[in-house]
Amino acid sequence: TQLLEQSPQFLSIQEGENLTVYCNSSSVFSSLQWYRQEPGEGPVLLVTVVTGGEVKKLKRLTFQFGDARKDSSLHITAAQTGDTGLYLCAGGYAGGTSYGKLTFGQGTILTVHP
Amino acid sequence: DAGVIQSPRHEVTEMGQEVTLRCKPISGHNSLFWYRQTMMRGLELLIYFNNNVPIDDSGMPEDRFSAKMPNASFSTLKIQPSEPRDSAVYFCASSSIYSRRDRGTDTQYFGPGTRLTVL
């Protein structure tokens, strides 16, 4: 089983601070996705990265896929209280019997205080 | 457009009872996934279907769990008999496997989940 390890598990910061969440694996994935989940709801996709070294920006969020496609990071600049939630990384598979399947990390619970 | 629909949203039952969770995927999607989420184990894939056919059920905990997809618009996850350790939030998600086949980058659209409590 390919595992994704996220760190930190919990993050509590003040509004305006910057933060980075990491997602690491010993295995190679064909793609890496980041989801955000709010209480009482299902995860919602934020971004997909597919190329080693790829960097994508979504307003104050910056996502990076490692060169070897084994790790990824999510950086939030000037966090806002609306960023509070559970952040999940998920690795995807391009072929074989695992096609379409995602392996999720344990998640990072982010709390941004006003 | 309607998203993934799950029912019930909340279920409280007693140990030993049968529980049936229902899911209606997004119209046109041909992959369906059942997940279980707990604080201890995070989001775990239980089983997934492509074109109504079960592809990987290696995540199903034990024989008490079963899932069916009789047609493209409906799936059930059944637990019989239920136990307290089955208490969790169960999510159904759907995607279209033909959209980005070469990259394996399908977006999964999640339902709101069913919160199951087994007493």
Interface residues (C-beta under 8 A of the other chain):
Chain A: S30 S31 Q33 G40 E41 G42 P43 V44 L45 T48 V50 L88 G92 Y93 A94 G95 T97 S98 Y99 G100 K101 L102 T103 F104 G105 Q106 G107
Chain B: V4 S31 F33 G42 L43 E44 L45 Y48 N50 I55 D56 F91 A93 S95 I97 R101 D102 R103 G104 T105 D106 T107 Q108 F110 G111 P112 G113
